[in-house]
Amino acid sequence: MANPVVQTATCTCPFGAAPAVLTVTSQQTVTMCGMPAATIMDGTMANLPTFGMCSSLSNPTVASATAAAMGALTPMPCIPATVSWAPGCPTVTVCGRPLLNNTSKLTCAYGGVIQVSVTPAMTVKTP
């Protein structure tokens, strides 16, 4: 069973210092548990603005700060450079777009794989 991702789901990045709360902007028509359902279009900075501080050396600002600190890892503010969601259930669509569920993953250009850690929606069966 999978949990659909909805507004206010909590997401984490392995290089981020703090979780981020997802904001659904792709559609406001379909709701689950009274909250808008998330789709693959909900993967921009408008949806996940920051994970606090980033510690990925693939992030140019972290690499520069670390080099300036003579190799000591120096985290810098996170500005996600998201690429795309890999939906956990591509056969279920919301407004013509694949629904996100708790197995969906969002790739960041700096090496992070963002995952949904908590979604306030109920458990549903997927095909």
N, C-alpha and C positions, 0 to 999 in steps of 0.2 A: 504494500500500500504506500501511496505517496501523499504528501501534504502539499496542496497548492500554495504558491507564494502570493501573498497579498500585501497591500499597503502596511507599513510598519514592521515588516519582517526584518530580522537582524541578520546582517551579513558580516563575515570576517575575511581577512586577508592574512596569509602567513607572514607577510612583511609589515603589516600595519600594527600599530600599538593599541588600537581601540576598535571595537566593532562599529559598524555604520548601520543606520536605519534606512531601509529602502523606501523611496517615494515613487508611487506609480503615477506616471504621466502619459503612458501610451494609450490609455482608454479610461473612461469613467462610467461606462455603461454596465458592464458585467461585474457583479459583486459576489463575493463568497464570504460568509459570516459577517455581512454588512460592510465589507471593505473592498475597494477595487482590486480585481485580480491582475497580477503582473504578467507581462508577456516578454518576449525576447527583445522588444524595443525599449525596455526599461533597464538600460545598461550604460547610461551616460553619467557625466558629472552632475547633471540635474537630479539623477536618481540616487547616486551614491557619491556625495561630495567629498568625503575624506575618511580615512581610517586613522586619523591622528598623525603620528609620525611614521615615516617609511624607513625601513632598514635594508632595502634591496640595493645592492651595489650596481644593478642594472639601471637604476634611476640616476640620471646625470647629476642631479643636485646632491644626492647621497655620495656618489663617487667623488665629486669635487670636494665636498666637505671632509670626507674620509682621507683623501690625498693631502689636504691642507693640515689635517691633524696627524700627519706622518703615519698613516695606516690604521689609526684607531677608528673603528666603525663609528660614524657620526650620523645618526638618523636625522632626517630633514622632514619638513611638513609634507604630508601625503597629498598628492594631486593625482588621482587615478587616471591612467591612460588606458581605458578599457577598450577591448577589441570586439568581442562578441560573446553572448551567452551560448552555451551548449545546453539546450533545453533537456530536462530529464524526461519529458513526455511530449515529443514532437507531434504526436497524432491528435492531441487535444488542442483545439484552437479557441482563442478568445478574440472576437472581432477580426478573424482571419489570420491571426498571428499565433504561433505556438505558445502555449501556457508554460510558465515556469513552475517547477515544483522543487521540493527540498533536495533533489539530486542534481539540480542544474548548477553549472559552474560558469563563471565569467572570467575570461582571461584578461590580464593587465599586461601591457607592453613591457612593463618592468619586471616580469617574471612571476608575479603573484597570480594565484588561482583563487578567485573570490568565491566563497560558498555561502549558502544560506544556513545559518546555525539555528535560528528559531523563526518559525512562521506561525502567526496567530490563527491560521485557518484550521479547520477540522480535517481529519483524515478521510480521504476518499479513495475509491478503487479506480485505477486507470486501466485502460485496455492493454 
